[in-house]
């Protein structure tokens, strides 16, 4: 093989290695996954709404407690009365015109003594707080997943674009070589047409990859509120370990017990069960201790022109007995029973869904690790196949389409390998989320796999 031909092969090898290095070079000022997540936590509207929903949910407990605590109320009033008196009859009273004022106030203290509905509602408020906390926990996990997914989607789109451009450069070199060989008569015009067709197709793929990258960047910006110049990629030597524990049933059992969707529905089921009790005790009487003190100051009245100052005080028990409300209470009891049965079905559905999600994510991690190993081996084989086909083309035992196909196989394998790594990582995070144990510390573990 001539020095000129050897130079072309070495040039292509340099192009391939340079493009791969470009994929893995973090560059100055590149942001990592933790910073992206923190930006998302400060900006994302879904997470912000969940945070305020939690604050609102926490208020259910003091509201429930207030139903069994005493109340104190003050009422007051002031009235000005003008009175015109006109005598009539056989012996009329003298006519008169006078005015007087009446000022009153009353301070009332009420202490519930027996209100079973209020106590049940107080118990419900505790589970409502648990439910609000679980909903917020689910929102926090979703933010971790969405941040990581958007981050790796951008990296994947960048990888695809860089590989398409590297492939374009390699095809361009192959096209130039086919043209030179045709000019000297060592190849047919078919080689040139095949290379040109592959080059044109690659140009279209480049446009599509550029568009996809822009979309992925905008998606990340929607989560974080920032447009990042560059993101830190995965290390080239990263090794992904299987989940711990490395047993699918263990993850399923954990998910069925403590995933946030299960916790949310468990709290909802408890609330629905207490609602049955609350509607039943609505038939019970209520007893309150009521005490009051007041004052009425009058400067006159309709019967007398003299004023008075009265200070009444009272203390006693107030009993209310619900007798009949048109069947409302019985209907409410039947409604509560049906809602409780619905809540049990919702809980069972949440358990099954969490179990399925954990199985899918676990298999995604295990199979992803196996796929990565296979693709790493395939990458070495594809590179060897490309080198062999190029050498065969130089000596005349291979045709141009063989080289182009080998190039396509090499770049497809590289793209699939990068995608498999990203998918395995996100499946690991989803597995932790299915088990209700995904935290920011898990992102720190993933972040250590990035280049710094």
ROKE-366585 format. One line per 3 residues: number of its first residue (from 1); their letters; for each residue y, x, z of C-alpha. Coordinates in steps of 0.02 Angstrom, whole numbers, always signed. Each point is the difference from the previous one (the first is absolute). Example, Ala and Ser with C-alpha at 12.3 -4.5 7.8 and 13.67 -1.06 7.14 Angstrom:
<sites>
1 = AS = -225/+615/+390 | +172/+69/-33
</sites>
This chain:
<sites>
1 = XXX = +0/+0/+0 | +169/+69/-48 | +137/+44/+124
4 = XXX = +105/-141/-73 | -135/-129/+34 | -32/+69/+173
7 = XXX = +186/-13/+36 | +1/-184/-48 | -144/-39/+118
10 = XXX = +83/+94/+141 | +164/-90/-36 | -86/-169/+17
13 = XXX = -81/+55/+162 | +170/+50/+68 | +72/-169/-49
16 = XXX = -140/-91/+91 | +14/+104/+156 | +189/-13/+0
19 = XXX = -6/-190/-11 | -124/-7/+143 | +111/+113/+105
22 = XXX = +149/-112/-38 | -96/-148/+70 | -31/+88/+164
25 = XXX = +167/+87/+25 | +98/-94/+133 | +170/+67/-53
28 = XXX = +155/+17/+103 | +58/-152/+96 | -160/-100/-25
31 = XXX = -29/-141/+125 | -165/-22/+91 | -95/-157/+45
34 = XXX = +64/-9/+180 | +181/+4/-55 | -34/-134/-130
37 = XXX = -83/-109/+133 | +145/+21/+121 | +122/-47/-136
40 = XXX = -104/-155/-35 | -4/-45/+184 | +190/+2/+6
43 = XXX = +25/-92/-165 | -144/-114/-46 | +49/-183/+13
46 = XXX = -175/-64/+36 | -18/+116/+148 | +176/-41/+60
49 = XXX = -40/-186/-5 | -160/+30/+97 | +95/+96/+133
52 = XXX = +120/-144/+30 | -144/-123/-5 | -78/+100/+143
55 = XXX = +161/-9/+100 | +3/-188/-25 | -184/-16/+46
58 = XXX = +22/+95/+163 | +123/-133/+57 | -140/-127/+7
61 = XXX = -55/+67/+170 | +165/-26/+94 | +16/-169/-86
64 = XXX = -172/-51/+63 | +37/+66/+173 | +160/-100/+9
67 = XXX = -99/-163/-6 | -73/+30/+174 | +156/+73/+80
70 = XXX = +139/-102/+83 | +151/-63/-93 | +177/-20/+64
73 = XXX = +130/-108/-84 | +181/-44/+32 | +89/-154/-65
76 = XXX = +181/-47/+28 | +126/-124/-63 | +180/-56/+18
79 = XXX = +66/-175/-39 | +177/-74/+0 | +4/-189/+17
82 = XXX = +152/-115/-26 | -19/-174/+78 | +108/-153/-40
85 = XXX = -22/-148/+121 | +70/-171/-45 | -15/-143/+123
88 = XXX = -65/-171/-59 | -51/-165/+74 | +81/-113/+130
91 = XXX = +29/+138/+124 | +14/+156/-107 | +0/+174/+70
94 = XXX = +154/+100/-36 | -3/+94/-163 | -18/+189/+11
97 = XXX = -17/+154/-104 | -77/+157/+66 | -98/+150/-56
100 = XXX = -131/+109/+83 | -111/+149/-41 | -183/+35/+32
103 = XXX = -73/+177/+6 | -186/+30/+18 | -124/+143/-2
106 = XXX = -186/+9/+35 | -114/+151/+22 | -184/-38/-33
109 = XXX = -149/+110/+41 | -171/-39/-73 | -161/+91/+41
112 = XXX = -157/-51/-97 | -142/-27/+122 | -134/-72/-112
115 = XXX = +22/+18/-188 | -168/+51/-73 | +69/-3/-176
118 = XXX = +127/+133/+43 | -130/+115/+76 | -111/-14/-154
121 = XXX = +150/+35/-111 | +39/+153/+107 | -178/+62/-32
124 = XXX = +25/-31/-185 | +157/+107/-1 | -100/+151/+57
127 = XXX = -115/-16/-152 | +150/-31/-112 | +69/+169/+55
130 = XXX = -168/+81/-37 | +1/-80/-171 | +176/+62/-36
133 = XXX = -49/+176/+51 | -154/-5/-113 | +103/-63/-147
136 = XXX = +121/+143/+24 | -144/+123/+13 | -66/-65/-165
139 = XXX = +172/+22/-79 | +11/+179/+65 | -170/+40/-77
142 = XXX = +51/-81/-163 | +154/+111/-5 | -108/+156/+19
145 = XXX = -114/-58/-141 | +143/-50/-116 | +93/+163/+31
148 = XXX = -154/+107/-33 | -51/-103/-152 | +173/+12/-77
151 = XXX = +8/+187/+39 | -166/+40/-82 | +35/-117/-145
154 = XXX = +151/+108/-41 | -103/+160/+16 | -134/-75/-112
157 = XXX = +129/-50/-131 | +76/+174/+7 | -172/+77/-22
160 = XXX = -36/-111/-149 | +165/+43/-84 | -21/+187/+29
163 = XXX = -178/-4/-66 | +51/-100/-153 | +136/+127/-37
166 = XXX = -118/+145/+27 | -124/-83/-116 | +138/-28/-126
169 = XXX = +40/+186/+4 | -184/+43/-25 | -17/-123/-145
172 = XXX = +159/+69/-76 | -77/+174/+2 | -159/-68/-76
175 = XXX = +101/-91/-135 | +92/+159/-44 | -163/+96/-9
178 = XXX = -78/-135/-113 | +149/+12/-117 | -13/+190/-9
181 = XXX = -187/-9/-33 | +30/-127/-139 | +132/+112/-79
184 = XXX = -119/+148/-7 | -142/-110/-60 | -116/+14/+151
187 = XXX = +16/-185/+48 | +22/-167/-85 | +148/-117/+11
190 = XXX = -108/-112/+109 | +23/+119/+147 | +188/-14/-18
193 = XXX = -5/-190/-10 | -112/-13/+152 | +113/+112/+102
196 = XXX = +155/-93/-60 | -76/-168/+45 | -46/+62/+173
199 = XXX = +175/+73/+21 | +82/-166/-48 | -113/-95/+119
202 = XXX = +43/+121/+139 | +185/-28/-33 | -25/-186/+28
205 = XXX = -96/+37/+160 | +143/+110/+59 | +124/-143/-22
208 = XXX = -115/-117/+97 | -23/+130/+139 | +189/+23/+14
211 = XXX = +24/-188/+16 | -138/-13/+130 | +77/+140/+103
214 = XXX = +169/-85/+0 | -79/-164/+58 | -94/+88/+139
217 = XXX = +158/+88/+58 | +94/-165/+6 | -141/-77/+100
220 = XXX = +11/+141/+128 | +189/-21/+4 | -21/-185/+39
223 = XXX = -100/+47/+156 | +107/+145/+61 | +172/-32/-74
226 = XXX = +8/+177/-69 | -31/+82/-168 | -92/+163/+29
229 = XXX = +25/+147/-116 | -173/+69/+37 | -146/-38/+114
232 = XXX = -118/+127/+75 | -171/-7/-86 | -174/+23/+71
235 = XXX = -63/+177/+23 | -117/+56/-138 | -129/+55/+129
238 = XXX = +3/-159/+105 | -171/-55/+63 | -20/-181/+53
241 = XXX = -119/-33/+144 | -102/-161/+23 | +64/-126/+128
244 = XXX = -44/+19/+182 | -115/-84/+49 | -93/+24/-162
247 = XXX = -88/-168/+11 | +57/-156/-90 | -68/-124/+128
250 = XXX = +99/+83/+139 | +160/-28/-98 | -50/-180/-36
253 = XXX = -32/-34/+184 | +168/+74/+48 | +90/-100/-135
256 = XXX = -79/-163/+57 | +59/+33/+178 | +171/+78/-10
259 = XXX = +78/-14/-173 | +172/-77/+7 | -45/-154/-105
262 = XXX = -140/-35/+125 | +118/+24/+148 | +125/-118/-79
265 = XXX = -129/-136/-26 | -76/+26/+173 | +170/-34/+77
268 = XXX = +23/-150/-115 | -169/-69/+54 | +44/+19/+184
271 = XXX = +166/-88/-28 | -89/-142/-91 | -128/-16/+141
274 = XXX = +139/-11/+130 | +88/-129/-106 | -150/-115/+26
277 = XXX = +22/+19/+188 | +186/-29/-14 | -23/-164/-93
280 = XXX = -131/-58/+125 | +107/+31/+153 | +144/-91/-84
283 = XXX = -79/-157/+74 | +26/+68/+177 | +150/-45/+107
286 = XXX = +134/+129/+37 | +79/+34/+169 | +167/+87/+26
289 = XXX = +100/+43/+154 | +178/-56/-30 | +150/+39/+110
292 = XXX = +181/-35/-35 | +171/+13/+79 | +161/-68/-69
295 = XXX = +174/-62/+36 | +104/-146/-61 | +189/+5/+31
298 = XXX = +94/-163/-39 | +185/-33/+25 | -30/-187/-14
301 = XXX = -110/-135/-71 | +6/-171/-79 | -11/-83/+170
304 = XXX = +106/+114/+106 | +149/+111/-21 | -63/+124/+127
307 = XXX = -106/+150/-53 | -165/+69/+64 | -101/+161/+1
310 = XXX = -190/-17/-3 | -126/+143/+10 | -176/-65/-35
313 = XXX = -155/+111/+21 | -179/-43/-44 | -172/+78/+1
316 = XXX = -165/-75/-53 | -149/-3/-116 | +8/-65/-177
319 = XXX = -162/-64/-75 | -22/-45/-183 | -159/-84/-63
322 = XXX = -30/-16/-189 | -81/-169/-27 | +0/-36/-185
325 = XXX = +89/+78/-150 | -72/-99/-142 | -155/+109/-17
328 = XXX = +102/+159/-27 | -86/+103/+135 | -175/-45/-60
331 = XXX = +46/+45/-178 | +71/+167/+58 | -162/+37/+91
334 = XXX = -103/-33/-156 | +119/+107/-103 | -14/+144/+124
337 = XXX = -190/-10/-8 | +0/+12/-189 | +122/+146/+3
340 = XXX = -110/+91/+124 | -151/-18/-114 | +107/+64/-144
343 = XXX = +55/+151/+103 | -183/+45/+34 | -36/-2/-186
346 = XXX = +155/+105/-33 | -60/+125/+129 | -172/+11/-79
349 = XXX = +80/+24/-171 | +109/+140/+70 | -153/+88/+70
352 = XXX = -93/-14/-164 | +150/+58/-101 | +28/+149/+116
355 = XXX = -184/+46/-13 | +6/-8/-189 | +159/+102/-6
358 = XXX = -74/+135/+112 | -158/+8/-107 | +100/+16/-160
361 = XXX = +114/+134/+71 | -145/+97/+77 | -94/+1/-165
364 = XXX = +162/+48/-87 | +15/+154/+111 | -184/+52/-9
367 = XXX = -16/-29/-187 | +171/+77/-29 | -54/+162/+84
370 = XXX = -157/+3/-107 | +101/-38/-155 | +122/+141/+39
373 = XXX = -143/+122/+16 | -74/-57/-165 | +168/+8/-89
376 = XXX = +33/+176/+66 | -164/+54/-77 | +42/-97/-159
379 = XXX = +168/+88/-9 | -84/+170/-3 | -123/-61/-132
382 = XXX = +139/-77/-105 | +98/+162/+3 | -155/+96/-55
385 = XXX = -33/-128/-137 | +178/+18/-64 | -12/+190/-2
388 = XXX = -167/-10/-91 | +64/-124/-129 | +155/+103/-35
391 = XXX = -104/+156/-22 | -119/-97/-114 | +146/-63/-102
394 = XXX = +66/+177/-20 | -167/+62/-66 | -30/-155/-107
397 = XXX = -143/-86/+92 | +110/-138/+74 | +127/-114/-84
400 = XXX = +174/-44/+57 | -47/-171/+69 | -123/+83/+119
403 = XXX = +141/+103/+74 | +114/-151/+14 | -135/-101/+86
406 = XXX = -34/+142/+121 | +185/+9/+41 | +5/-188/+28
409 = XXX = -151/+11/+115 | +79/+140/+102 | +164/-91/+28
412 = XXX = -86/-165/+37 | -107/+86/+132 | +154/+78/+80
415 = XXX = +87/-168/+6 | -154/-87/+70 | -20/+134/+134
418 = XXX = +180/-21/+59 | -17/-190/+1 | -164/+10/+98
421 = XXX = +83/+106/+134 | +145/-121/+20 | -114/-152/+4
424 = XXX = -113/+79/+130 | +147/+37/+114 | +71/-176/-14
427 = XXX = -173/-74/+29 | -12/+104/+158 | +165/-74/+60
430 = XXX = -59/-175/-47 | -161/+29/+98 | +100/+45/+155
433 = XXX = +109/-154/-29 | -153/-112/-14 | -55/+66/+170
436 = XXX = +174/-32/+73 | +23/+184/+43 | +118/+63/-136
439 = XXX = +148/+93/+76 | +135/+120/-53 | -112/+141/+65
442 = XXX = -121/-38/-142 | +142/+31/-123 | +30/+167/+86
445 = XXX = -181/+45/-37 | +23/-45/-184 | +168/+89/-2
448 = XXX = -85/+164/+48 | -96/-9/-164 | +162/+15/-98
451 = XX = +73/+163/-63 | +140/+75/+105
</sites>
